[in-house]
Amino acid sequence: MSSEAVFRSARLTGRSPGEGVETLYVALFGDRGPRALISDRDAWAAGRIAPWVLAHAGHDVGVGGFRHWQDASALELIFHFLPDVWGQGLASEFVQAALDAASFGLQQTEFVATVAGEAEASAHILEKAGFKPTDVPDLMRLSLPPLAATRSRETP
C-alpha cells in the first residue's frame, strides 16, 4: 500500500492504512485494533473507500474517512483521534475537509455517522457540520444538495 497522502486539510494529511500503523490502531481501538486495521486495508484494496491514517505535524494522530453504508445510499463518516490531540480543532477540521472531498471528488450527497451516547464532543462536531439526529439511536444523517444544483444557484 502506498504511503502517499491522498487527503489533505490545513493541518492534516491522510494516507492509506499501510504498514507501520498497527500501534496507532491498537491505541485507538484497543483489542479491536488489529481487526479494524485488516478491515480498513481490505476496504482500501477493494475500492479506496476506507478510513485514512491521519497525521498532524509529522505524527500519526488518528483514523478517519468513509465506509460504504449498509444500504449503499450513503457513506458513513468515521473519525477517531488520540486523546493527546483532543481539543485542538483537528476533528472539526477533518470532518469539514472530508465532507468537501466526498462531495466534490465522489459527488456524494448522503452521509451518516454513528455516535456512541457518551461521545458528546463528536456529536457536537457533527451537528456543527450539519448532521441531524435520526430516529435510530446513535445515528446522525446529513443530506447535501447536489453540486450541480448548488453551482447553478451560485452562477448569476
MDAnalysis code that builds the backbone (N, CA, C; Angstrom):
import MDAnalysis as mda
import numpy as np

u = mda.Universe.empty(468, n_residues=156, atom_resindex=np.repeat(np.arange(156), 3), trajectory=True)
u.add_TopologyAttr("name", ["N", "CA", "C"] * 156)
u.add_TopologyAttr("resid", np.arange(1, 157))
u.add_TopologyAttr("resname", ["MET", "SER", "SER", "GLU", "ALA", "VAL", "PHE", "ARG", "SER", "ALA", "ARG", "LEU", "THR", "GLY", "ARG", "SER", "PRO", "GLY", "GLU", "GLY", "VAL", "GLU", "THR", "LEU", "TYR", "VAL", "ALA", "LEU", "PHE", "GLY", "ASP", "ARG", "GLY", "PRO", "ARG", "ALA", "LEU", "ILE", "SER", "ASP", "ARG", "ASP", "ALA", "TRP", "ALA", "ALA", "GLY", "ARG", "ILE", "ALA", "PRO", "TRP", "VAL", "LEU", "ALA", "HIS", "ALA", "GLY", "HIS", "ASP", "VAL", "GLY", "VAL", "GLY", "GLY", "PHE", "ARG", "HIS", "TRP", "GLN", "ASP", "ALA", "SER", "ALA", "LEU", "GLU", "LEU", "ILE", "PHE", "HIS", "PHE", "LEU", "PRO", "ASP", "VAL", "TRP", "GLY", "GLN", "GLY", "LEU", "ALA", "SER", "GLU", "PHE", "VAL", "GLN", "ALA", "ALA", "LEU", "ASP", "ALA", "ALA", "SER", "PHE", "GLY", "LEU", "GLN", "GLN", "THR", "GLU", "PHE", "VAL", "ALA", "THR", "VAL", "ALA", "GLY", "GLU", "ALA", "GLU", "ALA", "SER", "ALA", "HIS", "ILE", "LEU", "GLU", "LYS", "ALA", "GLY", "PHE", "LYS", "PRO", "THR", "ASP", "VAL", "PRO", "ASP", "LEU", "MET", "ARG", "LEU", "SER", "LEU", "PRO", "PRO", "LEU", "ALA", "ALA", "THR", "ARG", "SER", "ARG", "GLU", "THR", "PRO"])
u.atoms.positions = np.array([
    [0.833, -1.176, 0.000],
    [0.000, 0.000, 0.000],
    [0.877, 1.238, 0.000],
    [0.457, 2.224, -0.705],
    [1.207, 3.459, -0.828],
    [1.113, 4.278, 0.452],
    [2.193, 4.994, 0.769],
    [2.166, 5.876, 1.932],
    [1.999, 7.336, 1.516],
    [1.681, 7.562, 0.230],
    [1.480, 8.935, -0.235],
    [0.179, 9.505, 0.306],
    [0.176, 10.816, 0.517],
    [-1.011, 11.489, 1.027],
    [-2.109, 11.479, -0.026],
    [-3.294, 11.056, 0.375],
    [-4.453, 11.049, -0.521],
    [-5.556, 11.962, -0.001],
    [-5.305, 12.559, 1.144],
    [-6.250, 13.502, 1.758],
    [-5.433, 14.602, 2.423],
    [-5.902, 15.840, 2.277],
    [-5.228, 16.967, 2.929],
    [-6.261, 17.979, 3.421],
    [-5.970, 18.516, 4.581],
    [-6.678, 19.683, 5.082],
    [-5.583, 20.660, 5.496],
    [-5.948, 21.734, 6.151],
    [-4.947, 22.727, 6.530],
    [-3.845, 22.132, 7.413],
    [-4.224, 21.256, 8.348],
    [-3.232, 20.724, 9.289],
    [-3.095, 19.214, 9.284],
    [-3.889, 18.533, 8.483],
    [-3.878, 17.070, 8.479],
    [-3.547, 16.531, 7.098],
    [-2.868, 15.392, 7.075],
    [-2.722, 14.635, 5.842],
    [-3.229, 13.230, 6.128],
    [-3.808, 12.627, 5.113],
    [-4.317, 11.273, 5.254],
    [-3.713, 10.381, 4.200],
    [-3.421, 9.166, 4.600],
    [-2.865, 8.180, 3.668],
    [-3.563, 6.849, 3.903],
    [-3.361, 5.940, 2.980],
    [-3.973, 4.611, 3.115],
    [-3.441, 3.923, 4.374],
    [-4.211, 2.991, 4.908],
    [-3.797, 2.289, 6.133],
    [-2.735, 1.227, 5.834],
    [-1.538, 1.662, 5.547],
    [-0.454, 0.754, 5.165],
    [0.323, 0.219, 6.351],
    [1.577, -0.049, 6.107],
    [2.450, -0.622, 7.130],
    [2.792, 0.415, 8.205],
    [3.114, -0.083, 9.384],
    [3.588, 0.770, 10.451],
    [2.521, 1.490, 11.249],
    [1.257, 1.117, 11.082],
    [0.182, 1.807, 11.816],
    [-0.513, 0.902, 12.832],
    [0.043, -0.259, 13.038],
    [-0.571, -1.213, 13.961],
    [-0.698, -0.632, 15.367],
    [0.350, 0.053, 15.846],
    [0.332, 0.640, 17.180],
    [-0.746, 1.707, 17.294],
    [-0.911, 2.517, 16.257],
    [-1.958, 3.538, 16.250],
    [-3.337, 2.892, 16.375],
    [-3.590, 1.848, 15.603],
    [-4.900, 1.192, 15.647],
    [-5.176, 0.586, 17.026],
    [-4.168, 0.019, 17.653],
    [-4.364, -0.530, 18.999],
    [-4.619, 0.607, 19.989],
    [-3.897, 1.727, 19.855],
    [-4.107, 2.865, 20.751],
    [-5.522, 3.428, 20.603],
    [-6.051, 3.418, 19.389],
    [-7.387, 3.963, 19.149],
    [-8.504, 2.985, 19.487],
    [-8.307, 1.702, 19.167],
    [-9.400, 0.736, 19.230],
    [-9.172, -0.412, 20.213],
    [-8.059, -0.417, 20.916],
    [-7.784, -1.479, 21.881],
    [-7.669, -2.838, 21.207],
    [-8.284, -3.844, 21.805],
    [-8.211, -5.208, 21.278],
    [-8.813, -5.338, 19.880],
    [-9.711, -4.425, 19.522],
    [-10.317, -4.450, 18.183],
    [-9.391, -3.879, 17.110],
    [-8.278, -3.262, 17.519],
    [-7.373, -2.599, 16.591],
    [-6.889, -3.446, 15.431],
    [-6.355, -4.640, 15.694],
    [-5.867, -5.459, 14.573],
    [-6.977, -5.827, 13.580],
    [-8.171, -6.152, 14.080],
    [-9.288, -6.471, 13.182],
    [-9.734, -5.243, 12.397],
    [-9.766, -4.081, 13.055],
    [-10.151, -2.844, 12.371],
    [-9.150, -2.509, 11.269],
    [-7.880, -2.712, 11.536],
    [-6.858, -2.428, 10.527],
    [-7.005, -3.361, 9.329],
    [-7.225, -4.633, 9.565],
    [-7.431, -5.576, 8.459],
    [-8.646, -5.171, 7.639],
    [-9.731, -4.823, 8.321],
    [-10.951, -4.408, 7.626],
    [-10.696, -3.157, 6.780],
    [-9.995, -2.175, 7.346],
    [-9.717, -0.940, 6.604],
    [-8.799, -1.209, 5.416],
    [-7.812, -2.057, 5.601],
    [-6.921, -2.392, 4.476],
    [-7.685, -3.120, 3.373],
    [-8.554, -4.049, 3.754],
    [-9.353, -4.771, 2.756],
    [-10.264, -3.809, 1.992],
    [-10.919, -2.903, 2.714],
    [-11.805, -1.937, 2.064],
    [-11.012, -1.017, 1.141],
    [-9.835, -0.622, 1.567],
    [-8.989, 0.239, 0.737],
    [-8.610, -0.486, -0.551],
    [-8.220, -1.729, -0.426],
    [-7.829, -2.510, -1.605],
    [-9.013, -2.744, -2.541],
    [-10.214, -2.844, -1.980],
    [-11.396, -3.131, -2.791],
    [-11.929, -1.915, -3.535],
    [-11.575, -0.718, -3.110],
    [-12.133, 0.418, -3.829],
    [-11.751, 1.773, -3.292],
    [-10.802, 1.830, -2.400],
    [-10.285, 3.090, -1.856],
    [-11.332, 3.909, -1.101],
    [-12.448, 3.301, -0.733],
    [-13.396, 3.948, 0.170],
    [-13.171, 3.287, 1.525],
    [-12.310, 3.909, 2.306],
    [-11.925, 3.386, 3.612],
    [-11.287, 4.524, 4.400],
    [-11.237, 4.384, 5.708],
    [-10.602, 5.430, 6.507],
    [-9.122, 5.609, 6.165],
    [-8.675, 6.855, 6.308],
    [-7.274, 7.195, 6.135],
    [-6.589, 7.217, 7.490],
    [-5.291, 7.016, 7.486],
    [-4.473, 7.267, 8.663],
    [-4.157, 8.758, 8.625],
    [-4.492, 9.466, 9.679],
    [-4.357, 10.919, 9.711],
    [-3.111, 11.328, 10.490],
    [-2.331, 12.218, 9.893],
    [-1.115, 12.715, 10.534],
    [-1.211, 14.231, 10.706],
    [-0.636, 14.693, 11.791],
    [-0.559, 16.122, 12.104],
    [0.852, 16.393, 12.624],
    [1.493, 17.401, 12.067],
    [2.847, 17.781, 12.488],
    [3.808, 16.586, 12.440],
    [3.634, 15.740, 11.434],
    [4.532, 14.612, 11.235],
    [4.275, 13.389, 12.082],
    [3.179, 13.384, 12.834],
    [2.868, 12.241, 13.706],
    [1.472, 11.712, 13.401],
    [1.334, 10.396, 13.419],
    [0.021, 9.788, 13.252],
    [-0.819, 10.101, 14.491],
    [-2.003, 10.693, 14.256],
    [-2.837, 11.129, 15.377],
    [-4.247, 10.555, 15.345],
    [-4.603, 9.869, 14.266],
    [-5.953, 9.340, 14.200],
    [-6.243, 8.601, 12.922],
    [-7.488, 8.184, 12.831],
    [-8.004, 7.472, 11.669],
    [-9.341, 8.109, 11.342],
    [-9.564, 8.413, 10.075],
    [-10.835, 8.986, 9.689],
    [-11.067, 8.854, 8.204],
    [-12.304, 8.849, 7.822],
    [-12.651, 8.744, 6.414],
    [-14.046, 8.185, 6.261],
    [-14.213, 7.374, 5.253],
    [-15.541, 6.877, 4.910],
    [-15.567, 5.374, 4.761],
    [-16.756, 4.834, 4.954],
    [-17.067, 3.443, 4.640],
    [-18.386, 3.462, 3.887],
    [-18.605, 2.444, 3.078],
    [-19.914, 2.311, 2.441],
    [-20.932, 1.983, 3.526],
    [-22.061, 2.665, 3.519],
    [-23.121, 2.423, 4.488],
    [-23.906, 1.197, 4.078],
    [-24.640, 0.607, 4.999],
    [-25.366, -0.644, 4.803],
    [-26.226, -0.659, 3.546],
    [-26.982, 0.400, 3.313],
    [-27.919, 0.370, 2.189],
    [-27.334, 0.993, 0.921],
    [-26.049, 1.338, 0.939],
    [-25.328, 1.875, -0.223],
    [-25.841, 3.235, -0.691],
    [-26.796, 3.825, 0.020],
    [-27.281, 5.143, -0.383],
    [-26.428, 6.259, 0.212],
    [-25.590, 5.911, 1.157],
    [-24.813, 6.927, 1.854],
    [-23.412, 6.414, 2.145],
    [-22.542, 7.343, 2.475],
    [-21.233, 7.000, 3.008],
    [-21.267, 7.254, 4.508],
    [-20.656, 6.364, 5.256],
    [-20.534, 6.566, 6.694],
    [-19.238, 7.304, 6.970],
    [-19.329, 8.427, 7.643],
    [-18.172, 9.204, 8.056],
    [-17.716, 8.703, 9.416],
    [-16.434, 8.400, 9.533],
    [-15.897, 7.972, 10.823],
    [-14.651, 8.803, 11.130],
    [-14.413, 9.026, 12.403],
    [-13.170, 9.671, 12.818],
    [-12.866, 9.313, 14.268],
    [-11.600, 9.029, 14.511],
    [-11.096, 8.695, 15.843],
    [-9.732, 9.356, 15.978],
    [-9.530, 10.112, 17.052],
    [-8.259, 10.773, 17.295],
    [-7.696, 10.348, 18.642],
    [-6.382, 10.338, 18.743],
    [-5.731, 10.044, 20.014],
    [-6.086, 11.134, 21.020],
    [-6.265, 10.786, 22.278],
    [-6.615, 11.788, 23.289],
    [-5.614, 12.946, 23.381],
    [-4.360, 12.705, 23.038],
    [-3.337, 13.754, 23.112],
    [-3.666, 14.969, 22.248],
    [-4.476, 14.788, 21.191],
    [-4.767, 15.908, 20.284],
    [-6.210, 16.405, 20.398],
    [-6.971, 15.866, 21.339],
    [-8.332, 16.343, 21.545],
    [-8.293, 17.811, 21.941],
    [-9.297, 18.559, 21.531],
    [-9.406, 19.955, 21.914],
    [-8.615, 20.922, 21.046],
    [-7.976, 20.436, 19.994],
    [-7.185, 21.291, 19.111],
    [-7.925, 21.662, 17.829],
    [-9.160, 21.206, 17.681],
    [-9.936, 21.522, 16.490],
    [-9.640, 20.635, 15.295],
    [-8.827, 19.602, 15.490],
    [-8.483, 18.723, 14.364],
    [-9.683, 17.930, 13.877],
    [-10.528, 17.475, 14.775],
    [-11.697, 16.690, 14.354],
    [-12.654, 17.550, 13.543],
    [-12.906, 18.772, 13.983],
    [-13.790, 19.670, 13.222],
    [-13.202, 19.960, 11.848],
    [-11.921, 20.223, 11.818],
    [-11.250, 20.476, 10.536],
    [-11.346, 19.251, 9.636],
    [-11.121, 18.079, 10.207],
    [-11.191, 16.847, 9.422],
    [-12.585, 16.641, 8.844],
    [-13.609, 16.771, 9.677],
    [-14.975, 16.500, 9.223],
    [-15.327, 17.384, 8.038],
    [-15.055, 18.672, 8.127],
    [-15.412, 19.567, 7.028],
    [-14.619, 19.246, 5.765],
    [-13.317, 19.012, 5.900],
    [-12.484, 18.708, 4.729],
    [-12.874, 17.366, 4.107],
    [-13.210, 16.387, 4.931],
    [-13.609, 15.076, 4.408],
    [-14.935, 15.176, 3.659],
    [-15.892, 15.923, 4.215],
    [-17.163, 16.106, 3.521],
    [-16.965, 16.833, 2.198],
    [-16.105, 17.832, 2.182],
    [-15.796, 18.532, 0.930],
    [-15.194, 17.571, -0.088],
    [-14.254, 16.745, 0.369],
    [-13.604, 15.794, -0.538],
    [-14.612, 14.819, -1.134],
    [-15.520, 14.308, -0.311],
    [-16.508, 13.345, -0.805],
    [-17.542, 14.024, -1.697],
    [-17.908, 15.242, -1.366],
    [-18.898, 15.965, -2.167],
    [-18.346, 16.297, -3.547],
    [-17.153, 16.853, -3.572],
    [-16.572, 17.280, -4.845],
    [-15.937, 16.126, -5.602],
    [-15.202, 15.272, -4.897],
    [-14.484, 14.190, -5.568],
    [-15.354, 13.006, -5.956],
    [-16.306, 12.673, -5.102],
    [-17.146, 11.491, -5.335],
    [-18.580, 11.848, -5.715],
    [-18.909, 13.125, -5.720],
    [-20.277, 13.589, -5.988],
    [-21.276, 12.982, -5.008],
    [-20.847, 12.737, -3.783],
    [-21.692, 12.136, -2.755],
    [-22.504, 13.226, -2.062],
    [-23.775, 12.940, -1.787],
    [-24.632, 13.911, -1.105],
    [-25.239, 13.373, 0.188],
    [-25.165, 12.076, 0.404],
    [-25.783, 11.467, 1.589],
    [-24.704, 10.874, 2.492],
    [-24.768, 11.265, 3.782],
    [-23.777, 10.812, 4.751],
    [-24.475, 10.406, 6.041],
    [-23.899, 9.449, 6.729],
    [-24.346, 9.062, 8.057],
    [-23.120, 8.992, 8.962],
    [-23.375, 9.048, 10.248],
    [-22.329, 8.863, 11.240],
    [-22.970, 8.249, 12.469],
    [-22.276, 7.338, 13.087],
    [-22.765, 6.767, 14.335],
    [-21.955, 7.369, 15.474],
    [-22.668, 7.722, 16.532],
    [-22.037, 8.361, 17.677],
    [-22.536, 7.664, 18.931],
    [-21.612, 7.052, 19.654],
    [-21.991, 6.404, 20.908],
    [-22.502, 7.462, 21.880],
    [-23.422, 7.079, 22.726],
    [-24.075, 8.014, 23.638],
    [-23.133, 8.880, 24.446],
    [-21.970, 8.374, 24.813],
    [-21.052, 9.143, 25.650],
    [-20.112, 10.044, 24.843],
    [-20.207, 10.034, 23.539],
    [-19.310, 10.824, 22.685],
    [-19.935, 12.175, 22.348],
    [-20.213, 12.970, 23.372],
    [-20.886, 14.255, 23.174],
    [-20.078, 15.202, 22.306],
    [-18.766, 15.203, 22.467],
    [-17.929, 16.102, 21.661],
    [-18.038, 15.746, 20.178],
    [-18.038, 14.466, 19.864],
    [-18.171, 14.038, 18.464],
    [-19.534, 14.428, 17.908],
    [-20.578, 14.243, 18.694],
    [-21.928, 14.629, 18.247],
    [-21.983, 16.132, 17.982],
    [-21.348, 16.918, 18.825],
    [-21.335, 18.371, 18.634],
    [-20.597, 18.748, 17.348],
    [-19.488, 18.105, 17.079],
    [-18.728, 18.355, 15.846],
    [-19.586, 18.036, 14.626],
    [-20.280, 16.915, 14.673],
    [-21.144, 16.527, 13.554],
    [-22.314, 17.497, 13.392],
    [-22.910, 17.935, 14.484],
    [-24.006, 18.908, 14.408],
    [-23.533, 20.213, 13.784],
    [-22.321, 20.666, 14.142],
    [-21.778, 21.891, 13.537],
    [-21.600, 21.732, 12.030],
    [-21.350, 20.516, 11.586],
    [-21.183, 20.252, 10.149],
    [-22.516, 20.050, 9.441],
    [-23.621, 20.044, 10.188],
    [-24.939, 19.926, 9.574],
    [-25.632, 18.595, 9.777],
    [-25.004, 17.642, 10.448],
    [-25.641, 16.354, 10.713],
    [-26.793, 16.545, 11.692],
    [-27.838, 15.753, 11.500],
    [-29.021, 15.794, 12.364],
    [-29.257, 14.406, 12.951],
    [-29.726, 14.346, 14.210],
    [-30.091, 13.046, 14.785],
    [-31.224, 12.404, 13.985],
    [-31.300, 11.092, 14.022],
    [-32.366, 10.354, 13.346],
    [-33.183, 9.606, 14.398],
    [-34.179, 8.869, 13.930],
    [-34.980, 8.039, 14.830],
    [-34.211, 6.824, 15.326],
    [-33.112, 6.508, 14.673],
    [-32.282, 5.372, 15.073],
    [-31.294, 5.847, 16.134],
    [-31.263, 5.200, 17.289],
    [-30.335, 5.639, 18.331],
    [-28.887, 5.683, 17.826],
    [-28.183, 6.731, 18.199],
    [-26.765, 6.928, 17.890],
    [-26.465, 7.176, 16.417],
    [-27.476, 7.335, 15.573],
    [-27.251, 7.559, 14.146],
    [-27.607, 9.000, 13.789],
    [-26.677, 9.643, 13.075],
    [-26.909, 11.001, 12.581],
    [-26.811, 10.973, 11.064],
    [-27.508, 11.895, 10.400],
    [-27.548, 11.922, 8.937],
    [-27.347, 13.341, 8.433],
    [-26.704, 13.442, 7.266],
    [-26.511, 14.709, 6.578],
    [-26.840, 14.505, 5.113],
    [-27.713, 15.349, 4.592],
    [-28.037, 15.344, 3.166],
    [-27.624, 16.693, 2.603],
    [-26.747, 16.660, 1.619],
    [-26.290, 17.883, 0.966],
    [-26.990, 18.033, -0.376],
    [-27.174, 19.256, -0.834],
    [-27.751, 19.423, -2.172],
    [-26.760, 18.931, -3.221],
    [-27.257, 18.419, -4.335],
    [-26.344, 18.010, -5.415],
    [-25.500, 19.197, -5.857],
    [-24.263, 18.935, -6.217],
    [-23.356, 20.006, -6.615],
    [-23.863, 20.791, -7.808],
    [-24.463, 20.128, -8.780],
    [-24.952, 20.827, -9.973],
    [-25.989, 21.882, -9.577],
    [-26.878, 21.532, -8.657],
    [-27.894, 22.482, -8.211],
    [-27.252, 23.616, -7.426],
    [-26.275, 23.299, -6.599],
    [-25.586, 24.326, -5.816],
    [-24.860, 25.281, -6.742],
    [-24.158, 24.746, -7.713],
    [-23.400, 25.590, -8.630],
    [-24.331, 26.463, -9.473],
    [-25.470, 25.931, -9.903],
    [-26.365, 26.744, -10.743],
    [-26.964, 27.891, -9.946],
    [-27.161, 27.711, -8.630],
    [-27.675, 28.800, -7.794],
    [-26.614, 29.875, -7.592],
    [-25.334, 29.471, -7.596],
    [-24.251, 30.419, -7.375],
    [-23.930, 31.210, -8.636],
    [-24.283, 30.690, -9.786],
    [-23.980, 31.359, -11.048],
    [-25.085, 32.345, -11.385],
    [-24.723, 33.628, -11.659],
    [-25.781, 34.611, -11.969],
    [-26.459, 34.340, -13.287],
])
